[in-house]
Structures are given as C-alpha cells and as structure tokens.
Amino acid sequence: MQEEFVLLRGALEDTDITDEQIALLIFDIIVLTMQWYTGVLAQIRINAFRVELAAGLYTDLFALAAASVEAEAAVGNAVYMLPSFYNHDCDPNAHILWIENVDARLKALRDIEAGEELRICYIDASMGTDARQAILSKGFCFQCRCHRCLSNE
Ligand SMILES: C[S@@+](CC[C@H](N)C(=O)[O-])C[C@H]1O[C@@H](n2cnc3c(N)ncnc32)[C@H](O)[C@@H]1O
C-alpha cells in the first residue's frame, strides 16, 4: 500500500499540476497523507460489491447462486455508480446479482409498487435486530432506520 501511495504522489507530480497546486493538495486541501489514502481505500471497500459470477440462465438462479456460494466464487470487488445509491433495508425488495459478466443486475424480490424505493440488503439479514444494528453502525457508520429495525423485528 505504501508503494501505491508513493506512486499516486509521483503521478501527481508528473502531471501539469503546478508545484503550488500540489502543495495545496498535500498540505491544505486534501492532506495527501497515508492516513488520508487509507481512509479513501476504506470508503471504497465499504461501498464495493463482492462480485460473484453465476454463469448460466436466469431460470436456475437459486441453484447457480448456491453453487457460487459453495465454491466461494467471488471474482473480485467493484464499485458501481448507480447501485451505490441504493439504500439498505433489512427486509429488502431487491437484490444485486451478476449473470455471465460483471454487469450488475437488479432482481426484484417481490412485487414493487410504482414509485416505491428500491432497497437492497448490505448485510446478512437473518440476524436479530441488535446484531444487525451493531454491524451497520460499526461497519457502515449509520443507524438503520428501515421498517424492520424500527419495529424491532
Ligand atoms: C451507499 S449509500 C446509499 C445512498 C445514500 N442514501 C445517498 O443519498 O447517497 C449508504 C448511506 O445511506 C444511508 N442509509 C442507507 N440505508 C439506510 C438505512 N436503512 N437507514 C439509515 N440510513 C441509511 C446511510 O447514510 C449510509 O451511509
């Protein structure tokens, strides 16, 4: 990581950005330090989806998903522009999946009313309210206000 950080600083120095602007980046505006860099990587990791490719047809989704889980078949992590806007719900109405390639697809988990917000689940929702709240608070830094949590289900 140290090496990547040095590369990042070096890349900045190789651009048309003036020394004065780099000084501002490093010392005043962004504070381009290792701590800042670690923080950025941490934010990216939190917002990334674990991509699991289920090669095959939609018709046999459950079997494909089960095979993918058993094989621990993650192909990597990726941050997606639009899916990054989905809020979390401990009783979600939608789910992200990947078929054949790394294009993220959204699958409805039940009928969704026109205008209803699409919400996905960031964690294992089978846990109790306190455990879910603790993970979302410590790991994702927010207090979950979904219907299930508010009704303590
Ligand atoms: C990946 S972003 C989702 C998009 C975000 N709402 C936005 O407008 O950019 C995750 C953030 O949304 C908020 N959020 C998502 N689900 C939530 C929930 N169930 N209860 C409270 N806040 C939630 C939290 O602030 C969380 O850090």
The ligand as an SDF file (V2000), in Angstrom:
LIG
                    3D

 27 29  0  0  0  0  0  0  0  0999 V2000
  -24.4210    3.5920   -0.2350 C   0  0  0  0  0  0  0  0  0  0  0  0
  -25.1280    4.9970    0.4800 S   0  0  0  0  0  0  0  0  0  0  0  0
  -26.7610    4.9630   -0.1000 C   0  0  0  0  0  0  0  0  0  0  0  0
  -27.1000    6.2050   -0.8520 C   0  0  0  0  0  0  0  0  0  0  0  0
  -27.2730    7.4270    0.0380 C   0  0  0  0  0  0  0  0  0  0  0  0
  -28.5600    7.4190    0.7040 N   0  0  0  0  0  0  0  0  0  0  0  0
  -27.1430    8.6910   -0.8090 C   0  0  0  0  0  0  0  0  0  0  0  0
  -28.0590    9.5010   -0.8490 O   0  0  0  0  0  0  0  0  0  0  0  0
  -26.1040    8.8710   -1.4410 O   0  0  0  0  0  0  0  0  0  0  0  0
  -25.2660    4.4880    2.1400 C   0  0  0  0  0  0  0  0  0  0  0  0
  -25.6860    5.5810    3.0940 C   0  0  0  0  0  0  0  0  0  0  0  0
  -27.0970    5.8170    3.0010 O   0  0  0  0  0  0  0  0  0  0  0  0
  -27.6640    5.9270    4.3000 C   0  0  0  0  0  0  0  0  0  0  0  0
  -28.5460    4.7720    4.5260 N   0  0  0  0  0  0  0  0  0  0  0  0
  -28.6920    3.6990    3.7180 C   0  0  0  0  0  0  0  0  0  0  0  0
  -29.5880    2.8420    4.2030 N   0  0  0  0  0  0  0  0  0  0  0  0
  -30.0260    3.3560    5.3740 C   0  0  0  0  0  0  0  0  0  0  0  0
  -30.9540    2.9150    6.3580 C   0  0  0  0  0  0  0  0  0  0  0  0
  -31.6080    1.7660    6.2670 N   0  0  0  0  0  0  0  0  0  0  0  0
  -31.1540    3.7000    7.4500 N   0  0  0  0  0  0  0  0  0  0  0  0
  -30.4970    4.8790    7.5810 C   0  0  0  0  0  0  0  0  0  0  0  0
  -29.6060    5.3590    6.6750 N   0  0  0  0  0  0  0  0  0  0  0  0
  -29.3660    4.6070    5.5780 C   0  0  0  0  0  0  0  0  0  0  0  0
  -26.5160    5.9350    5.2760 C   0  0  0  0  0  0  0  0  0  0  0  0
  -26.1410    7.2890    5.4970 O   0  0  0  0  0  0  0  0  0  0  0  0
  -25.4290    5.2110    4.5330 C   0  0  0  0  0  0  0  0  0  0  0  0
  -24.1450    5.6050    4.9380 O   0  0  0  0  0  0  0  0  0  0  0  0
  1  2  1  0
  2  3  1  0
  2 10  1  0
  3  4  1  0
  4  5  1  0
  5  6  1  0
  5  7  1  0
  7  8  2  0
  7  9  1  0
 10 11  1  0
 11 12  1  0
 11 26  1  0
 12 13  1  0
 13 14  1  0
 13 24  1  0
 14 15  1  0
 14 23  1  0
 15 16  2  0
 16 17  1  0
 17 18  1  0
 17 23  2  0
 18 19  1  0
 18 20  2  0
 20 21  1  0
 21 22  2  0
 22 23  1  0
 24 25  1  0
 24 26  1  0
 26 27  1  0
M  CHG  2   2   1   9  -1
M  END
$$$$
